Amino acid sequence: MHGTPQHQLFVQMAANDYLDLIDPKELRAALDDAGIRNRVLVISACYAGGFIPALKDEHSLVLAAAHRNRPSFGCGPDSDATYFGRALLIEALNETTDFVAAFDTAKARIAERENAEGFRPSRPQIQIGKQILPRLQAWRMQLVPGPKVPYAFATPPSAAPPGTSKTAEKSVESRKPGN
């Protein structure tokens, strides 16, 4: 998904050409209204950390692709997955059923990749509610993990990582206030 510096997520539903933005309070209200108490929320978007204050509670695990004032990388028409999506959902959760351990692994992989490519660190964030960890541990005790799921990545059209352009990313970064 795409996130804005104002901490809004771009919502698009192709089936009916619906386009909108949702902010942290609206997302929290939707989850509350739906009666979803125990939550594992993965927000893979730029500025995703800005959603944590509104979404955190004792029964939630919130995993955010970037700090509240940082973009994340790897989205775009050439992408199969964002850096965060690939590192967390495809790679780390293919190695463990522990969301916190998977996040730690993904965070380290993302930092290595951003450093190697000269990007300003996105600084993925995690917020762990005290009541969600026992629930997740009980769930994992019942789980019978299957074999790793293969995921074939398309060959990017250039030497740049899928969905990124160092020039474009650095240009956007340099136009932000404070840079």
Disulfide bonds with the S-S distance in Angstrom:
none
